[in-house]
Amino acid sequence: MSLPTIEEPRLETDLEALSTLVDAYRVFYECPSDLPAARHFVRQRLEHADSRFFVARTATGTLVGFAHLLSSLDTLSLRPIGILEDIYVAEIYRKAGIGGTLLDAASAYARERGYARLTLATAHQNREAQRLYLAHGYVPDQRFRSFNLFFESGA
């Protein structure tokens, strides 16, 4: 199988397929399936352009994975940074290099825009993803410890 092309999705043609992948990603992390909410979320992101999606598209046009990149600012470096909020490849397409290709696309986007770094997080038990990130030059944070404040409707 040849690697899919990586591109930004088109609202008018990719909303349903990308929403289905986002819903599957949420289920992977043990959230209940909610395709209408995923569709609304994706539509809002694409319409408002407040983040970037990169999708992996096969030669037949099927979307098989995505990366979701948020932009932020880093006061210490005085530069923009990227938060790779999500990366997901449909299970039957895993171990084919697609995740790495999505990481490379996000990295190229960030470098072209002068970002100081990309940051990501994954579940402690997601060893497969951790191996992928290490293989692509990501290093575990030794300087900062992350904390979260969850609100009632948050996950």
N, C-alpha and C positions, 0 to 999 in steps of 0.2 A: 504494500500500500504506500503510495506517495503521500508526503506530508500535505495537509490542507494549506490553502492560502490563509493568511491572517490579514484581516481588514476590519474597518469599523462597520458596524451594522447599519442597515438602512431601516428607518422606522416603517416605511410603507411595505417592505417585503419581509423583514426579519423579526418583527415584533413577536409573533406567535412562537417561532422556533427558539428565540432567545429567552422568552418568558418560560418556556418549558424547561430549558436548561437551568435557569435561575431557580425554578421550583425544585428541580432534581437536586441542585446544590444544597438547598435548604433542607430537603429530606435527608441528604447525606449527613448533615449536621443535626439530625434528629428533631427538626422542626416539622410541624404538620404540613402536609401538602396544601397549598392555597394558590392555585393557578391564577384566579382573578386578581388576587393581591400582587402576585409576581408580575402579571401583565401591567397592572397599574404602576408599579414601581419602575419597571423597565421603560414604559411609555414616558413617565415623568422625567427620568434621567435623559432619555433621548431628546425629548422636546425641549427641556431646559438646558441641555448641554452642560450640566453641573458636574459631570464626571465623564470618563471615557470607557467605552467597552471596546474590546478587541475580540473578534470572533474567529474561530477556526472553521473554514468552509471547505468541504470536499469538492472534488472536480464535478460532482453531480449537483452541487449547490446546498447540500445538507450541512447545517450547523452542528458541530460535534463538540464544541468547547468554547469557553470564553474566559477572558480576564477583565476585571473591573478595576479601574484605576481612579483614585481620587487625588486631587492636588491639594497641598497644604503648604504652610510656610514654616521654616525652621529659624528661630531667632538666633540660635548659636552660630549657624553658618551664614545667616542673613541671605538665604536663598530659598527658592521653592524646593519642595520635596514631593515625592509621590507615595501614596499609601496604596499598595496593591491589596485592595479590600477582599477580592475574591478571585479565585482561579479554579476552573472546573473543566473536566473532560468527561464526556459520557463514558460510562463504564466499559462498554464494548470497544471503545477506541483508545483505552489507556495502554500504556507501555509501547506506544508507537512514536514517541517523540513530540507529541502535540503539546503537552504541558510545557516542555522546554521551549518550543517555538513561540508559544504565547508569552512566556517570560521574556524571551528575547525581543519580542515586539514591544512590550511595555518598557523594557530597558532602553531600546532605541528611541522611543518616543520621549522618555525622560531625559536622556542624554542630549537630544536635539534641542530641548528646551532649557538646558542648563540646570537641571535639578541636582541638588547636592547628593541625594540618595533615594533609593526606593526602600520602603519598609513593608514588611508583611508579617502576618501571624498565622499560625495553624494550631490545630488541636495537639496537645501533648502526645496523644497516641497515634497521630497520623504520620508514622515513620516513613512511609513511601513518599509523601510530599516533602518531608524534611530532607530526605536524600536528594530529591530533585533540586531543592533550593540550594543545598550545599554544593551540588555539582555545577550550579550556575553562578557560583561566587557569593551567595548570601552567607553571612556569618551570624551566629547567635549573638544577641546583644549581651555584652558583658558589663555595660556601663549603667544601664537603666533597668528598672523593674517596672513592668506595666501594671496598672490598676484600673479597675472599671467601677463606675457608679451606675447601677441599673435602676431604671424607673419602672413603674408598674407595668406598662405595656411593652417594655423592652424584653429582649431574649437573654 
